[in-house]
Amino acid sequence: MEEGNQAMKLYSHPMSSCSRRVRLALNLKGIKYDCINITSTNHPELLKVNPMGYVPALVDGTIVISDSYAILLYLEEKYPLHSLLPQDLTRRAINYQVASIISSSIQPLQNMTLVNYIGEIVGPEEKLPWAQLHIRKGFAALEKLLMKYAGKYATGDEIYLADLYLAPQLDNAINRYKLDMSQDEFPLLIKLNETYSKLPFFQQKPKNQNHPD
Ligand SMILES: N[C@@H](CCC(=O)N[C@@H](CS)C(=O)NCC(=O)O)C(=O)O
């Protein structure tokens, strides 16, 4: 079978925010794919496509890509329809910035491996405060950054890359790490979270699996 005719395979976990970014992009662009749900980061099939043992990883014919940012850029170039980025250069840059803040300065600091490590070396009671500290710091920056650009969604009235990062990260912060988000501190992020929570598009995950990321 020709490479282009095979459905892509996405190694994913229902509760992983990094996987959710990619699933949202695939759905936004209307791309069919086979989802392989991974329940352990030592899963031999996952380790073959990503030796780090993290999800997500995408297999498209002979192409294997791990790391959500790389996957999203690949999808955007291969399937430009329903672009993940606005035309306007400034708003494009804001989308890159949101993605980068979440993927470099928030998510890795509250990833399961690290949070469990903090629990082991400092104490289990420090796991939540640690995660909350770093999420709050990143959210404070995002709140300021997006104030000038938000519309119905993070950077205007269309769903873009920034929303694909923000919606799962907000969900993680509020539901997993119990971050107390006050109206005074995060009025815009709270409003965006309400918007995401009401849209079935952003709510595509089973609720009954554990995967603290
Ligand atoms: N930069 C990577 C991070 C991947 C990552 O941290 N994935 C998490 C799920 S969101 C994971 O597999 N965590 C399992 C673990 O910490 O062992 C990406 O964006 O894909």
The ligand as an ORCA input file, in Angstrom:
! r2SCAN-3c Opt
* xyz 0 1
  N       8.037     17.416     25.041
  C       7.269     16.205     24.985
  C       6.890     15.804     26.394
  C       6.257     14.422     26.408
  C       5.740     14.089     27.796
  O       6.221     14.587     28.819
  N       4.706     13.251     27.810
  C       4.080     12.885     29.072
  C       2.574     12.925     28.906
  S       2.009     14.575     28.627
  C       4.484     11.488     29.457
  O       4.578     10.611     28.626
  N       4.709     11.310     30.768
  C       5.047     10.047     31.308
  C       6.151     10.131     32.330
  O       6.432     11.199     32.870
  O       6.755      9.076     32.603
  C       6.013     16.448     24.111
  O       5.548     17.582     24.021
  O       5.540     15.484     23.489
*
